Amino acid sequence: MNAIPQQVLDRQLSALNAFTATQATLFSGFEKLVDLNLKVVKATLDEVALTSQQALAVKDPQEAAAFATSLVQPGAEKAMAYGKHVYDIVAGVQGDLAKLAEAQVAQGQQQLADAVEQLSKNAPAGSESAVALLKSSLATVNGAYESLTKATKQAVEAAESNMNAAANATFKAATDAAEAAGKVGRTARRAA
């Protein structure tokens, strides 16, 4: 009789530990996002001050066009870098949460397997086929879970690969557009 209350206490402690680990992971991710945003705001304020001083030094329309064009590419690069940092933070948090969830599922599976084993030891005579069916069902469920987990990991890897490819293509397009705008500005200055 003493084992059951201890099992209940152990499960409650395990659930509390899992909750605490989840909260710590989420808070760590939030902390990283806040830190990133503070750095971005500070860098942006410094750049605005510098850019404002440079803008005041512009004398003619061609120089203004060239100055405006020169701001496009670094802005696109910074936006892409910021998006990548945010993605990395979120992906890291998701990965940590997935590991915590996998550990909880593994623990639950082990507890269920232990319970089935205990049941089979204490089962009345003649119930061997029911216990065997229960064990077989448990093995099937565990196999299905493992297959689903592998498929999910493959889907996440494919999505991440596609996102990186899309980000690189977007960055290249922004860079090409900024270079083209720069060539137009230089051509306009030469013509003037």
C-alpha positions in Angstrom: 0.0 0.0 0.0 2.9 2.3 0.7 4.2 2.0 -2.9 1.1 3.7 -4.5 1.3 6.9 -2.5 5.0 7.1 -3.3 4.3 6.5 -7.0 1.8 9.4 -6.9 4.3 11.7 -5.2 7.0 10.7 -7.7 4.7 11.5 -10.6 3.8 14.8 -9.1 7.4 15.7 -8.5 8.2 14.6 -12.1 5.4 16.8 -13.4 6.6 19.8 -11.3 10.1 19.3 -12.6 8.9 19.1 -16.2 6.8 22.3 -15.7 9.8 24.1 -14.2 12.1 23.0 -17.0 9.5 24.2 -19.6 9.2 27.5 -17.9 13.0 27.9 -17.7 13.3 27.2 -21.4 10.5 29.6 -22.4 12.0 32.3 -20.1 15.4 31.8 -21.6 14.1 32.2 -25.1 12.2 35.3 -24.1 15.3 36.7 -22.4 17.3 36.1 -25.6 14.7 37.9 -27.7 14.7 40.9 -25.4 18.5 41.0 -25.5 18.5 40.9 -29.3 15.8 43.6 -29.5 17.7 45.9 -27.1 20.9 45.4 -29.2 19.0 46.2 -32.4 17.4 49.3 -30.9 20.8 50.6 -29.6 22.4 49.9 -33.0 19.5 51.5 -34.8 19.7 54.7 -32.7 23.4 54.9 -33.3 22.9 54.4 -37.1 20.1 57.0 -37.2 22.3 59.6 -35.6 25.2 58.8 -38.1 22.8 58.7 -41.1 21.2 62.0 -40.1 24.6 63.7 -40.0 25.4 62.3 -43.4 22.1 63.4 -44.8 22.7 66.9 -43.6 25.9 67.0 -45.7 24.0 66.1 -48.9 24.2 69.1 -51.3 22.4 68.2 -54.6 19.6 65.9 -55.9 22.0 63.4 -57.5 23.9 63.1 -54.3 20.6 62.7 -52.4 19.6 59.9 -54.8 22.9 58.1 -54.3 22.7 58.5 -50.6 19.2 57.0 -50.5 20.3 54.2 -52.7 23.2 53.4 -50.4 20.9 52.9 -47.5 18.8 50.1 -49.2 21.3 47.2 -49.2 22.5 47.5 -45.6 18.9 47.8 -44.4 18.0 44.6 -46.3 21.0 42.8 -44.8 20.2 43.9 -41.3 16.5 42.9 -41.7 17.6 39.4 -42.9 20.1 39.1 -40.1 17.5 40.1 -37.5 15.0 37.6 -38.9 17.7 34.9 -38.8 18.5 35.6 -35.2 14.8 35.5 -34.2 14.4 32.3 -36.1 17.4 30.7 -34.4 16.2 31.7 -31.0 12.7 30.4 -31.7 14.0 27.2 -33.2 16.3 26.7 -30.2 13.4 27.0 -27.8 11.3 24.7 -29.9 14.1 22.1 -30.0 14.5 22.3 -26.2 10.8 22.0 -25.6 10.7 19.0 -28.0 13.5 17.3 -26.0 11.6 17.9 -22.8 8.4 16.5 -24.3 10.3 13.5 -25.6 11.7 12.8 -22.1 8.2 13.1 -20.6 6.8 10.7 -23.2 9.6 8.3 -22.7 9.0 8.4 -18.9 5.3 7.9 -19.4 6.0 5.0 -21.7 8.3 3.4 -19.1 5.7 3.9 -16.4 3.1 2.3 -18.5 5.3 -0.6 -19.4 6.1 -1.0 -15.7 2.5 -1.0 -14.8 1.7 -3.6 -17.5 4.5 -5.7 -16.2 3.3 -5.4 -12.7 -0.2 -6.3 -13.9 1.1 -9.4 -15.7 2.8 -10.6 -12.5 -0.4 -10.2 -10.5 -2.8 -11.3 -13.1 -5.1 -14.2 -12.3 -4.5 -17.5 -13.9 -6.1 -17.8 -17.4 -5.6 -14.1 -18.2 -2.3 -14.6 -20.1 -3.9 -13.9 -23.5 -5.4 -10.6 -22.3 -2.0 -9.6 -20.8 -0.2 -10.6 -24.1 -2.7 -8.5 -26.0 -2.1 -5.6 -23.7 1.7 -5.9 -24.2 1.3 -6.2 -27.9 -0.9 -3.1 -28.1 1.6 -1.2 -26.0 4.4 -2.2 -28.4 2.3 -1.1 -31.4 1.5 2.2 -29.8 5.2 2.8 -29.0 6.2 1.9 -32.5 3.7 4.2 -34.0 4.9 7.0 -31.8 8.5 6.5 -32.8 7.5 6.5 -36.5 5.5 9.7 -36.0 8.4 11.3 -34.2 10.8 10.5 -37.0 8.4 11.8 -39.6 8.0 15.0 -37.7 11.7 15.5 -37.3 12.1 15.0 -41.1 9.4 17.5 -41.8 10.9 20.1 -39.5 14.3 19.6 -41.1 12.8 20.0 -44.6 10.9 23.1 -43.5 14.0 24.6 -42.1 16.0 23.9 -45.2 13.2 25.4 -47.4 13.1 28.5 -45.1 16.9 29.0 -45.4 16.7 28.6 -49.1 13.9 31.2 -49.3 15.8 33.6 -47.0 18.9 33.3 -49.1 16.9 33.9 -52.3 15.2 37.0 -50.8 18.5 38.3 -49.6 20.0 37.9 -53.0 17.0 39.6 -54.7 17.3 42.5 -52.2 21.1 42.8 -52.9 20.6 42.6 -56.6 17.9 45.3 -56.4 20.1 47.6 -54.3 23.0 47.1 -56.8 20.7 47.9 -59.7 19.5 51.0 -58.0 23.0 52.0 -57.3 23.9 51.7 -61.0 21.0 53.8 -61.9 22.0 56.5 -59.5 25.6 56.5 -60.8 24.4 56.7 -64.3 22.1 59.6 -63.4 25.1 61.4 -61.8 27.3 60.9 -64.8 24.6 62.2 -67.1 24.1 65.4 -65.1 
